[in-house]
Amino acid sequence: MANNLNTLNLTDRPLLRLITLCILYVAQGIPYGFVTVTFVTYLAAQGKTVEAIGTLTAMATLPWTFKWVWGPFIDRFGIPSMGRRRPWILVAQFGMTITILGMAFVPDPSSHLVLIGWLVFLHNIFNSLQDVSVDALAVDLLRESERGRANGFMYGSKYFGMFLGGAFLSRFVDDGSLTIVFTFQVTMLAIIMLFPLFLRERAGEKLLPWTRGSSQLKLNEQLADNTLKLFSFLKRAFSLRSTLLTALVGFLILIAGGVLSPITKVLFIQDLGWTRVELTDIEGGYGVFLGLFGAIAGGFLADKFGPKRIASIGCVLLAVCYATFGLSSPETGIVPWFDWNDKPVVVLYVLMSTWMEAMIAASMFAMCMTVSWPKVAATQFTAYMAILNLSTVTGLKCSGWINDHMTLPTLFILVGAIQLVVIFIFPFIDVHQARRVLGHESTRNND
């Protein structure tokens, strides 16, 4: 029996590895869906301002902008006998569960937004640590030929988690009470923690520090023995044109979505008269499932046609979607066959933009994995993911000011133009430059 359990490891079981990576991404999505869909629509229905909603959402996103700190840390320290990444995943998953439990004890959360905001911030510190550790595990174990579709399934799984935290949990908000919502989240996160708890990275490793087993890491898989050397390698990795331009694209590509996130919540509920459940059904339900399939499709298409090409197409279509919706405002009358008061038009906008955003994200994840220098791939990839989150936070923090100084039609056209900027940068990125110039693991694939 012990030998059978010992074979349940992620290195030798590709399907088990993919399932585990996906279920851990579900754990990231559930609380994020709760905050960005269920809770913020709940606040919008209570008349809270764009600034208040944007600030809370930014508190959920801000820890992800400095998650690059975790990369060198988990590359340097750990318990090798339990696996290279698994101990950190366990610590992070436990912290995620405890912080959600802490929120459950806050009376009337909508009246204590500062306290809830800091608990959300603390939760997302652990959530970002879990994300970095899971991404590092993926970078360690996934072959380049499977990165696109694996990232698609992983990011799609986060969308499924967002559905659970959004449209599903929204229906259990009863007269301002969030007790059932928090109970569900704590239970699900605790169950998901069983996956990393009982699965090894490699055969022969320990399940827990006091059980039998030993480190199975190869020489090139060992934890770094010098933090300064690790940062010197990272500096070299970011010394190339393509790696720097990828960082620039990462900073620009999600700003538009960040700007629009709190603005559309207020527009739909306070201006267009939607109910909270109507909005969460669309954004946290149908939209999330479309995002799930968009992420999966984006991953497969990135493998087949190259992540740069798919991300570029997605940005063009998303920019058109933003601009068209802005021009369909009753104030403009420029697009007479569309009108914000026509609910199917708004639903179509939400679904189309969600699909494109998911496809872009999956493509960017695959591209960032390939652009990264294998010697410090986990740390470098984490830095790219932090930059992507900084892009969203920048948009969120600007949303209140932009909303106060622009008409909505102009605002949507502006963010559409911002979304297009990156397509002029993609042609100058060679996704294999780091491997070719700095050495180790030459590749041949679409770029």
Kinemage of the C-alpha trace (Angstrom):
@kinemage 1
@onewidth
@group {chain A} dominant
@subgroup {mainchain}
@vectorlist {calphas} color= white
{ca met a 1} P 0.000 0.000 0.000
{ca ala a 2} L 2.841 2.377 0.859
{ca asn a 3} L 4.439 1.762 -2.524
{ca asn a 4} L 1.140 2.512 -4.268
{ca leu a 5} L 0.820 5.775 -2.371
{ca asn a 6} L 4.410 6.592 -3.231
{ca thr a 7} L 3.558 6.411 -6.938
{ca leu a 8} L 1.016 9.237 -6.520
{ca asn a 9} L 3.526 11.869 -7.531
{ca leu a 10} L 3.228 14.775 -9.951
{ca thr a 11} L 6.415 14.178 -11.935
{ca asp a 12} L 5.443 10.753 -13.289
{ca arg a 13} L 1.688 11.330 -13.619
{ca pro a 14} L 0.914 14.025 -16.274
{ca leu a 15} L -2.871 13.827 -15.828
{ca leu a 16} L -2.632 13.936 -12.033
{ca arg a 17} L -0.227 16.873 -12.363
{ca leu a 18} L -2.647 18.814 -14.569
{ca ile a 19} L -5.606 18.074 -12.282
{ca thr a 20} L -3.639 19.205 -9.225
{ca leu a 21} L -2.460 22.420 -10.880
{ca cys a 22} L -6.023 23.164 -11.960
{ca ile a 23} L -7.604 22.468 -8.569
{ca leu a 24} L -5.063 24.771 -6.907
{ca tyr a 25} L -6.049 27.487 -9.371
{ca val a 26} L -9.686 26.925 -8.393
{ca ala a 27} L -8.599 27.750 -4.821
{ca gln a 28} L -7.235 31.094 -6.052
{ca gly a 29} L -10.426 31.900 -7.944
{ca ile a 30} L -13.024 31.307 -5.211
{ca pro a 31} L -12.021 34.187 -2.865
{ca tyr a 32} L -11.155 36.440 -5.813
{ca gly a 33} L -14.600 35.853 -7.303
{ca phe a 34} L -16.170 36.608 -3.942
{ca val a 35} L -14.364 39.945 -3.583
{ca thr a 36} L -14.511 41.170 -7.190
{ca val a 37} L -18.039 39.943 -8.016
{ca thr a 38} L -20.194 39.037 -5.009
{ca phe a 39} L -18.918 41.561 -2.482
{ca val a 40} L -18.397 44.557 -4.782
{ca thr a 41} L -21.827 44.164 -6.414
{ca tyr a 42} L -23.246 43.906 -2.898
{ca leu a 43} L -21.514 47.213 -2.094
{ca ala a 44} L -22.681 48.804 -5.352
{ca ala a 45} L -26.264 47.812 -4.531
{ca gln a 46} L -25.834 49.614 -1.199
{ca gly a 47} L -24.814 52.808 -3.014
{ca lys a 48} L -21.051 52.701 -2.387
{ca thr a 49} L -18.935 54.898 -4.692
{ca val a 50} L -16.639 53.927 -7.575
{ca glu a 51} L -13.699 55.071 -5.439
{ca ala a 52} L -14.663 52.834 -2.499
{ca ile a 53} L -15.234 49.810 -4.717
{ca gly a 54} L -12.051 50.477 -6.685
{ca thr a 55} L -10.015 50.783 -3.474
{ca leu a 56} L -11.302 47.473 -2.084
{ca thr a 57} L -10.638 45.718 -5.392
{ca ala a 58} L -7.170 47.261 -5.470
{ca met a 59} L -6.507 45.871 -1.967
{ca ala a 60} L -7.290 42.430 -3.372
{ca thr a 61} L -4.940 42.952 -6.309
{ca leu a 62} L -2.087 44.958 -4.742
{ca pro a 63} L -0.262 41.991 -3.093
{ca trp a 64} L 0.028 40.410 -6.538
{ca thr a 65} L 2.107 43.350 -7.769
{ca phe a 66} L 4.988 42.549 -5.404
{ca lys a 67} L 4.677 38.779 -5.547
{ca trp a 68} L 7.994 38.817 -7.444
{ca val a 69} L 9.521 38.860 -3.936
{ca trp a 70} L 8.276 35.306 -3.420
{ca gly a 71} L 10.122 33.935 -6.461
{ca pro a 72} L 13.695 34.347 -5.157
{ca phe a 73} L 12.514 33.385 -1.679
{ca ile a 74} L 11.055 30.013 -2.658
{ca asp a 75} L 13.981 29.383 -5.021
{ca arg a 76} L 16.363 29.933 -2.106
{ca phe a 77} L 14.607 28.330 0.873
{ca gly a 78} L 12.462 25.257 1.420
{ca ile a 79} L 12.322 21.670 2.625
{ca pro a 80} L 13.793 19.684 -0.306
{ca ser a 81} L 12.891 16.350 1.271
{ca met a 82} L 9.204 17.327 0.830
{ca gly a 83} L 9.643 18.635 -2.682
{ca arg a 84} L 10.946 21.821 -4.267
{ca arg a 85} L 7.626 23.761 -4.232
{ca arg a 86} L 5.129 21.683 -2.249
{ca pro a 87} L 5.995 22.987 1.268
{ca trp a 88} L 5.293 26.563 0.183
{ca ile a 89} L 2.000 25.557 -1.420
{ca leu a 90} L 0.908 24.017 1.882
{ca val a 91} L 1.873 27.118 3.898
{ca ala a 92} L 0.072 29.412 1.449
{ca gln a 93} L -3.091 27.299 1.272
{ca phe a 94} L -3.299 27.195 5.060
{ca gly a 95} L -2.882 30.991 5.260
{ca met a 96} L -5.595 31.500 2.644
{ca thr a 97} L -8.014 29.393 4.679
{ca ile a 98} L -7.270 31.132 7.990
{ca thr a 99} L -7.660 34.661 6.594
{ca ile a 100} L -11.063 33.865 5.070
{ca leu a 101} L -12.043 32.423 8.446
{ca gly a 102} L -10.987 35.739 10.004
{ca met a 103} L -13.300 37.683 7.664
{ca ala a 104} L -16.198 35.518 8.804
{ca phe a 105} L -15.872 36.969 12.318
{ca val a 106} L -16.172 40.601 11.199
{ca pro a 107} L -19.691 41.864 12.052
{ca asp a 108} L -21.459 43.694 9.203
{ca pro a 109} L -18.514 43.692 6.745
{ca ser a 110} L -19.979 46.497 4.598
{ca ser a 111} L -19.685 48.847 7.588
{ca his a 112} L -16.088 47.831 8.292
{ca leu a 113} L -14.534 48.213 4.848
{ca val a 114} L -11.137 49.258 6.201
{ca leu a 115} L -10.808 46.098 8.319
{ca ile a 116} L -12.185 43.891 5.546
{ca gly a 117} L -9.826 45.612 3.100
{ca trp a 118} L -6.782 44.717 5.206
{ca leu a 119} L -7.966 41.129 5.669
{ca val a 120} L -8.479 40.924 1.904
{ca phe a 121} L -4.955 42.300 1.495
{ca leu a 122} L -3.503 39.718 3.919
{ca his a 123} L -5.443 36.907 2.272
{ca asn a 124} L -4.052 37.838 -1.108
{ca ile a 125} L -0.508 37.849 0.238
{ca phe a 126} L -1.007 34.131 0.928
{ca asn a 127} L -2.953 33.714 -2.317
{ca ser a 128} L -0.105 35.274 -4.295
{ca leu a 129} L 2.410 33.016 -2.502
{ca gln a 130} L 0.296 30.016 -3.486
{ca asp a 131} L 0.149 31.296 -7.065
{ca val a 132} L 3.923 31.769 -7.263
{ca ser a 133} L 4.550 28.311 -5.812
{ca val a 134} L 2.065 26.641 -8.169
{ca asp a 135} L 3.453 28.525 -11.178
{ca ala a 136} L 6.982 27.542 -10.161
{ca leu a 137} L 5.854 23.925 -9.934
{ca ala a 138} L 4.358 24.243 -13.427
{ca val a 139} L 7.561 25.790 -14.797
{ca asp a 140} L 9.560 22.941 -13.212
{ca leu a 141} L 7.411 20.089 -14.522
{ca leu a 142} L 5.670 21.196 -17.756
{ca arg a 143} L 7.249 20.654 -21.150
{ca glu a 144} L 7.163 23.609 -23.558
{ca ser a 145} L 4.907 21.655 -25.923
{ca glu a 146} L 2.201 21.475 -23.224
{ca arg a 147} L 2.588 24.914 -21.631
{ca gly a 148} L -0.051 26.667 -23.728
{ca arg a 149} L -2.894 24.223 -23.139
{ca ala a 150} L -1.836 23.632 -19.508
{ca asn a 151} L -1.918 27.369 -18.841
{ca gly a 152} L -5.286 27.521 -20.577
{ca phe a 153} L -6.721 24.821 -18.319
{ca met a 154} L -5.119 26.361 -15.232
{ca tyr a 155} L -6.375 29.871 -15.909
{ca gly a 156} L -9.730 28.420 -16.936
{ca ser a 157} L -9.873 26.675 -13.568
{ca lys a 158} L -9.384 30.013 -11.850
{ca tyr a 159} L -12.432 31.229 -13.775
{ca phe a 160} L -14.390 28.244 -12.456
{ca gly a 161} L -13.305 29.209 -8.949
{ca met a 162} L -14.464 32.758 -9.679
{ca phe a 163} L -17.851 31.350 -10.715
{ca leu a 164} L -18.117 29.572 -7.370
{ca gly a 165} L -17.091 32.714 -5.498
{ca gly a 166} L -19.188 34.978 -7.733
{ca ala a 167} L -22.515 33.919 -9.251
{ca phe a 168} L -22.873 30.815 -7.060
{ca leu a 169} L -22.097 32.430 -3.690
{ca ser a 170} L -23.989 35.589 -4.609
{ca arg a 171} L -27.246 33.681 -4.226
{ca phe a 172} L -26.435 32.954 -0.576
{ca val a 173} L -26.101 36.606 0.460
{ca asp a 174} L -29.215 36.859 2.614
{ca asp a 175} L -30.265 40.260 3.994
{ca gly a 176} L -26.676 41.385 4.296
{ca ser a 177} L -25.506 38.168 5.965
{ca leu a 178} L -22.362 36.580 4.545
{ca thr a 179} L -22.145 33.653 6.993
{ca ile a 180} L -22.936 30.940 4.436
{ca val a 181} L -20.612 32.578 1.915
{ca phe a 182} L -17.627 32.506 4.268
{ca thr a 183} L -18.426 28.969 5.490
{ca phe a 184} L -18.422 27.681 1.917
{ca gln a 185} L -15.090 29.338 1.136
{ca val a 186} L -13.349 28.003 4.241
{ca thr a 187} L -14.661 24.478 3.583
{ca met a 188} L -13.618 24.460 -0.075
{ca leu a 189} L -10.125 25.824 0.633
{ca ala a 190} L -9.601 23.220 3.360
{ca ile a 191} L -10.674 20.398 1.021
{ca ile a 192} L -8.420 21.632 -1.787
{ca met a 193} L -5.469 21.672 0.622
{ca leu a 194} L -5.736 17.866 0.763
{ca phe a 195} L -4.281 17.640 -2.763
{ca pro a 196} L -0.827 19.062 -1.954
{ca leu a 197} L -0.998 17.446 1.484
{ca phe a 198} L -1.237 13.869 0.161
{ca leu a 199} L 0.547 14.118 -3.199
{ca arg a 200} L 4.316 14.145 -3.618
{ca glu a 201} L 6.177 16.055 -6.314
{ca arg a 202} L 8.489 13.100 -6.884
{ca ala a 203} L 8.492 9.467 -5.780
{ca gly a 204} L 10.525 8.900 -2.626
{ca glu a 205} L 9.901 12.296 -1.009
{ca lys a 206} L 8.375 12.851 2.425
{ca leu a 207} L 4.705 13.666 2.792
{ca leu a 208} L 5.383 15.534 6.062
{ca pro a 209} L 8.640 16.469 7.831
{ca trp a 210} L 8.381 13.566 10.294
{ca thr a 211} L 7.520 10.837 7.737
{ca arg a 212} L 9.903 8.639 5.739
{ca gly a 213} L 11.542 9.898 2.557
{ca ser a 214} L 14.371 12.066 1.262
{ca ser a 215} L 15.116 14.741 -1.321
{ca gln a 216} L 14.821 13.480 -4.907
{ca leu a 217} L 15.965 16.703 -6.600
{ca lys a 218} L 18.527 16.431 -9.387
{ca leu a 219} L 21.589 18.652 -9.364
{ca asn a 220} L 20.014 21.255 -11.657
{ca glu a 221} L 16.828 21.249 -9.545
{ca gln a 222} L 18.486 22.067 -6.228
{ca leu a 223} L 17.467 25.181 -4.305
{ca ala a 224} L 19.756 28.142 -4.932
{ca asp a 225} L 22.600 28.360 -2.405
{ca asn a 226} L 23.182 32.099 -2.774
{ca thr a 227} L 20.505 34.786 -2.957
{ca leu a 228} L 22.841 37.392 -4.449
{ca lys a 229} L 23.822 34.986 -7.216
{ca leu a 230} L 20.146 34.354 -7.908
{ca phe a 231} L 19.514 38.087 -8.327
{ca ser a 232} L 22.578 38.437 -10.553
{ca phe a 233} L 21.142 35.746 -12.836
{ca leu a 234} L 17.788 37.534 -12.806
{ca lys a 235} L 19.521 40.780 -13.781
{ca arg a 236} L 21.104 39.010 -16.746
{ca ala a 237} L 17.739 37.555 -17.723
{ca phe a 238} L 16.236 41.059 -17.855
{ca ser a 239} L 19.174 42.531 -19.776
{ca leu a 240} L 17.772 41.473 -23.156
{ca arg a 241} L 15.459 43.442 -25.437
{ca ser a 242} L 12.809 40.739 -25.614
{ca thr a 243} L 12.611 40.132 -21.863
{ca leu a 244} L 12.337 43.875 -21.177
{ca leu a 245} L 9.715 44.428 -23.883
{ca thr a 246} L 7.684 41.529 -22.491
{ca ala a 247} L 7.693 43.330 -19.138
{ca leu a 248} L 6.494 46.527 -20.852
{ca val a 249} L 3.675 44.643 -22.584
{ca gly a 250} L 2.731 43.050 -19.265
{ca phe a 251} L 2.422 46.467 -17.627
{ca leu a 252} L 0.245 47.932 -20.390
{ca ile a 253} L -1.992 45.050 -21.404
{ca leu a 254} L -4.404 44.914 -18.420
{ca ile a 255} L -4.705 48.620 -17.539
{ca ala a 256} L -7.888 49.050 -19.593
{ca gly a 257} L -9.657 46.168 -17.857
{ca gly a 258} L -8.629 47.522 -14.448
{ca val a 259} L -10.045 50.968 -15.242
{ca leu a 260} L -13.392 49.548 -16.365
{ca ser a 261} L -13.940 46.978 -13.599
{ca pro a 262} L -15.418 49.235 -10.860
{ca ile a 263} L -16.909 51.689 -13.379
{ca thr a 264} L -19.069 49.048 -15.051
{ca lys a 265} L -20.287 47.727 -11.669
{ca val a 266} L -21.649 51.182 -10.795
{ca leu a 267} L -22.942 51.775 -14.342
{ca phe a 268} L -24.942 48.554 -14.489
{ca ile a 269} L -26.434 48.706 -10.976
{ca gln a 270} L -26.760 52.394 -10.121
{ca asp a 271} L -27.331 53.871 -13.610
{ca leu a 272} L -28.955 51.088 -15.618
{ca gly a 273} L -30.973 49.686 -12.711
{ca trp a 274} L -29.753 46.080 -12.721
{ca thr a 275} L -30.209 44.051 -9.560
{ca arg a 276} L -27.199 42.625 -7.758
{ca val a 277} L -28.133 39.026 -8.673
{ca glu a 278} L -28.689 39.935 -12.327
{ca leu a 279} L -25.164 41.312 -12.550
{ca thr a 280} L -23.493 38.483 -10.645
{ca asp a 281} L -25.322 35.938 -12.835
{ca ile a 282} L -23.783 37.574 -15.915
{ca glu a 283} L -20.296 38.542 -14.686
{ca gly a 284} L -19.833 35.732 -12.173
{ca gly a 285} L -21.854 33.092 -14.017
{ca tyr a 286} L -22.140 33.095 -17.800
{ca gly a 287} L -19.175 35.424 -18.147
{ca val a 288} L -16.955 33.261 -15.966
{ca phe a 289} L -17.771 30.110 -17.928
{ca leu a 290} L -17.088 31.957 -21.172
{ca gly a 291} L -13.811 33.124 -19.646
{ca leu a 292} L -13.013 29.526 -18.729
{ca phe a 293} L -13.484 28.360 -22.321
{ca gly a 294} L -11.718 31.477 -23.616
{ca ala a 295} L -8.674 30.652 -21.494
{ca ile a 296} L -8.634 27.028 -22.653
{ca ala a 297} L -9.070 28.079 -26.290
{ca gly a 298} L -6.352 30.701 -25.887
{ca gly a 299} L -3.978 28.080 -24.519
{ca phe a 300} L -4.552 25.657 -27.387
{ca leu a 301} L -4.322 28.438 -29.979
{ca ala a 302} L -1.091 29.716 -28.383
{ca asp a 303} L 0.429 26.244 -28.764
{ca lys a 304} L -0.638 26.064 -32.409
{ca phe a 305} L -0.102 29.621 -33.693
{ca gly a 306} L 2.172 31.196 -31.086
{ca pro a 307} L 1.241 33.224 -27.985
{ca lys a 308} L 2.253 36.599 -29.469
{ca arg a 309} L -0.112 36.208 -32.390
{ca ile a 310} L -3.062 35.124 -30.266
{ca ala a 311} L -2.501 37.876 -27.682
{ca ser a 312} L -2.310 40.480 -30.469
{ca ile a 313} L -5.564 39.306 -32.057
{ca gly a 314} L -7.229 39.291 -28.650
{ca cys a 315} L -6.112 42.882 -27.939
{ca val a 316} L -7.488 44.134 -31.260
{ca leu a 317} L -10.858 42.451 -30.721
{ca leu a 318} L -11.040 43.656 -27.113
{ca ala a 319} L -10.273 47.251 -28.158
{ca val a 320} L -13.041 47.079 -30.765
{ca cys a 321} L -15.396 45.701 -28.102
{ca tyr a 322} L -14.616 48.568 -25.690
{ca ala a 323} L -14.951 51.278 -28.334
{ca thr a 324} L -18.168 49.863 -29.811
{ca phe a 325} L -19.777 49.663 -26.387
{ca gly a 326} L -18.745 53.242 -25.638
{ca leu a 327} L -20.230 54.481 -28.904
{ca ser a 328} L -23.485 52.635 -28.170
{ca ser a 329} L -24.186 54.986 -25.266
{ca pro a 330} L -27.581 56.728 -25.542
{ca glu a 331} L -25.612 59.993 -25.244
{ca thr a 332} L -23.878 59.491 -28.591
{ca gly a 333} L -26.419 57.826 -30.863
{ca ile a 334} L -23.507 56.923 -33.146
{ca val a 335} L -24.360 53.213 -33.096
{ca pro a 336} L -28.181 53.355 -33.334
{ca trp a 337} L -28.662 49.583 -33.389
{ca phe a 338} L -26.975 49.300 -29.969
{ca asp a 339} L -28.194 50.926 -26.780
{ca trp a 340} L -27.110 50.500 -23.150
{ca asn a 341} L -30.760 50.328 -22.151
{ca asp a 342} L -31.096 47.201 -24.291
{ca lys a 343} L -29.970 44.502 -21.841
{ca pro a 344} L -28.873 41.926 -24.477
{ca val a 345} L -26.388 44.512 -25.805
{ca val a 346} L -24.820 44.907 -22.359
{ca val a 347} L -24.756 41.147 -21.820
{ca leu a 348} L -23.053 40.661 -25.199
{ca tyr a 349} L -20.427 43.263 -24.250
{ca val a 350} L -19.705 41.553 -20.906
{ca leu a 351} L -19.411 38.097 -22.477
{ca met a 352} L -17.261 39.184 -25.427
{ca ser a 353} L -14.868 41.242 -23.295
{ca thr a 354} L -14.542 38.395 -20.781
{ca trp a 355} L -13.717 35.904 -23.552
{ca met a 356} L -11.026 38.178 -25.012
{ca glu a 357} L -9.491 39.001 -21.630
{ca ala a 358} L -9.195 35.288 -20.787
{ca met a 359} L -7.666 34.444 -24.169
{ca ile a 360} L -5.141 37.264 -23.807
{ca ala a 361} L -4.209 36.186 -20.282
{ca ala a 362} L -3.643 32.522 -21.228
{ca ser a 363} L -1.511 33.590 -24.213
{ca met a 364} L 0.541 35.966 -22.077
{ca phe a 365} L 1.175 33.268 -19.457
{ca ala a 366} L 2.465 30.874 -22.126
{ca met a 367} L 4.627 33.591 -23.693
{ca cys a 368} L 6.133 34.636 -20.359
{ca met a 369} L 7.071 31.027 -19.555
{ca thr a 370} L 8.850 30.701 -22.897
{ca val a 371} L 10.550 34.126 -22.732
{ca ser a 372} L 11.979 33.320 -19.289
{ca trp a 373} L 15.550 32.045 -19.002
{ca pro a 374} L 15.351 28.447 -17.684
{ca lys a 375} L 18.108 29.064 -15.132
{ca val a 376} L 15.818 31.441 -13.220
{ca ala a 377} L 12.542 30.663 -14.970
{ca ala a 378} L 10.399 30.425 -11.847
{ca thr a 379} L 11.624 33.738 -10.446
{ca gln a 380} L 11.470 35.525 -13.792
{ca phe a 381} L 8.017 34.185 -14.605
{ca thr a 382} L 6.827 35.332 -11.192
{ca ala a 383} L 8.169 38.807 -11.933
{ca tyr a 384} L 6.147 38.882 -15.151
{ca met a 385} L 3.002 37.807 -13.316
{ca ala a 386} L 3.577 40.558 -10.750
{ca ile a 387} L 3.879 43.099 -13.556
{ca leu a 388} L 0.589 41.879 -15.044
{ca asn a 389} L -1.091 42.412 -11.681
{ca leu a 390} L 0.515 45.841 -11.357
{ca ser a 391} L -1.134 46.630 -14.686
{ca thr a 392} L -4.562 45.800 -13.233
{ca val a 393} L -3.903 47.737 -10.011
{ca thr a 394} L -2.813 50.789 -12.004
{ca gly a 395} L -6.100 50.714 -13.885
{ca leu a 396} L -8.124 50.226 -10.689
{ca lys a 397} L -6.445 53.122 -8.891
{ca cys a 398} L -6.997 55.416 -11.895
{ca ser a 399} L -10.629 54.435 -12.382
{ca gly a 400} L -12.114 56.895 -9.880
{ca trp a 401} L -10.209 59.897 -11.280
{ca ile a 402} L -10.949 58.979 -14.899
{ca asn a 403} L -14.630 58.430 -14.092
{ca asp a 404} L -14.818 61.920 -12.539
{ca his a 405} L -13.140 63.684 -15.468
{ca met a 406} L -14.573 61.978 -18.572
{ca thr a 407} L -17.903 61.087 -20.056
{ca leu a 408} L -18.488 57.343 -20.220
{ca pro a 409} L -18.435 57.135 -24.050
{ca thr a 410} L -15.071 58.950 -24.153
{ca leu a 411} L -13.756 56.744 -21.363
{ca phe a 412} L -14.558 53.511 -23.228
{ca ile a 413} L -12.928 54.817 -26.409
{ca leu a 414} L -9.819 55.830 -24.437
{ca val a 415} L -9.366 52.403 -22.838
{ca gly a 416} L -9.857 50.826 -26.273
{ca ala a 417} L -6.957 52.916 -27.567
{ca ile a 418} L -4.822 51.924 -24.559
{ca gln a 419} L -5.561 48.254 -25.282
{ca leu a 420} L -4.190 48.648 -28.824
{ca val a 421} L -0.798 50.059 -27.814
{ca val a 422} L 0.771 46.658 -27.092
{ca ile a 423} L 0.232 45.279 -30.608
{ca phe a 424} L 2.985 47.633 -31.805
{ca ile a 425} L 5.436 46.130 -29.296
{ca phe a 426} L 4.841 42.399 -29.921
{ca pro a 427} L 6.725 42.265 -33.273
{ca phe a 428} L 9.980 43.239 -31.512
{ca ile a 429} L 9.824 40.337 -29.031
{ca asp a 430} L 11.768 37.143 -29.791
{ca val a 431} L 10.394 34.641 -27.276
{ca his a 432} L 13.492 32.411 -27.536
{ca gln a 433} L 16.121 35.138 -27.191
{ca ala a 434} L 16.991 34.331 -23.570
{ca arg a 435} L 17.533 30.638 -24.291
{ca arg a 436} L 19.532 31.394 -27.434
{ca val a 437} L 21.711 34.190 -26.038
{ca leu a 438} L 22.123 33.072 -22.433
{ca gly a 439} L 22.166 29.356 -23.200
{ca his a 440} L 20.449 26.204 -21.874
{ca glu a 441} L 17.595 24.433 -23.534
{ca ser a 442} L 17.276 25.582 -27.131
{ca thr a 443} L 13.752 25.364 -28.480
{ca arg a 444} L 11.906 25.389 -31.756
{ca asn a 445} L 8.317 26.447 -31.746
{ca asn a 446} L 5.948 29.127 -33.007
{ca asp a 447} L 6.545 32.597 -31.625
